[in-house]
């Protein structure tokens, strides 16, 4: 808004002649934008973060490829090769193994660590904040930690 105001855009609003077709395109653009946003969040909840990132890279690769096929002078061959290298490298990525922590031993046969006394992200809960069963105590009416 500041750039538009500094660029003299408010003075041009007087010349604006709203047309129903323009409002239709604006509304359609908003609906498509919300749909893209929703589908992105839905996709994020369905697959892993790595797969979501790889999906985004593949979509970008396809859009660049289509851009090169339809128009010229957009991407150099070197740029396309570098994009392909990034795509191959990202597809080879694997999740890092979990680190050993103070509460869990590195012995794989030991099973999952005992989570009693720890909050959702693994931080030790203050004394007296958990029951013997590790499910938390009622701090306020209806609120458990």
N, C-alpha and C positions, 0 to 999 in steps of 0.2 A: 504494500500500500504506500509505503514511503517513497519507493522508487517511482511508482505510478504518479503520485502527487508531484514529485519533483520533476517528472518528465512532461508535465502538462496534460496528462490524461483527463483530469476532471473537466477541463474546458471542452474536451471532445465529446463528453457525455451529452451535451446539448444537441449535437449532430446525430446522435444515436436514434435509429428508427427500429424499434423492436418488431420482429417478424415472428409469427407463430412457428414457422419452420425452424428458425434459429433456436427457439425455446425447446422445440421437440428434440433437436440434436443435442442440446445441453442436457436435457433430462435423460436421453438415451445414453449419453456419455457417463452421467452419474450412475445410472443403473449398471452399466458395464463395469465401471470402476468398483462399485460395491461387490459385484459378482466376482471379479478378479480377486479382490481382497478376501472375501469369504472363502473362495476355493483355495487360496494360499494357506489360510489358517486351518482349513479342513484337512488339506494335504499334510500340513505340519503335524497334526494330531494323529494321522494315520501311519506315518513312516518315521524312521529315525532322522535325526538331524543331518547325518552324513548323506543319507539317501535324498533328503530334501535339497541339500546343497548341490548334490550331483544332478538332480532333476533341474534345478535352476540353471546350472552350467550347460546342460544339454539343450534346454530351451533357448538359451542365449546363442549357443552354437548354431542351432537351426535357424534362428532369426537372422544371424549374420550371414549364413549360407544363402537363405532366401533373398536377402538384401543384395548379395553379390550376383545372384542369378538374374534378378529383376532390373537392377540398376548398376551402372559402372562407376568407377572412381570412388568407392567407399572403403574398401579394405584391401590392403596390399597382400600379396602372397605370403610375405614374411609374417604379417600379422595373423593370417589364417593358420600358418604353421604353429605359431606360438599359442594360439587358441587351442589347437589340437593337442599340443604338448600339455597344456593345463588340464584339458579334459582327460587325457590318459593318466596323468599324475593323480588327479582327484579320484579317478575310478580305482586306483591302486591303494588308496588310503584305507587304513583299518583302525578301529577303535583301540586306543591305548589300554593296556591291562590296568586293573585297579592296583593302586599302591597299598603297601602294608601300612596299617595305622596302629596307633597305640592300643586300640581296643580289639584289633583283629590280628591273629597270627598269620604268618605267610604260609602256613601249612594248609594245603588244599584239602586234606582229608578232615580238617577240623570242622568243616561246614560253615554256615554263616555265623558272623559274630553275634554275641549277645547284645541286643540293642536297648536293654533296660537302662534307664538313666540318661538316654540321649534323645535330643530332639530330632526333627525330620531331617535336618542337614548334617547330623552327626556331632553336633556340639554337646558337650556335657551339660545336662540340666542342673540348675542350682539345687543345693541340698533341700530335700523335703518337697520337691516338685513332682516326684513320681511315686506311684504305688509300688508295692512289691512285685506286681505283675508287669510293671514297665509301661502301663497304658496311660499314666498321668493322673493327676489329682484335679479335683474341681477347684478352680481358682475363684470363679464367680459363678453365679447361678447359670447353669447351662454351658459354661465355658470350661473345656478341659485342656490341659497341657500335657 
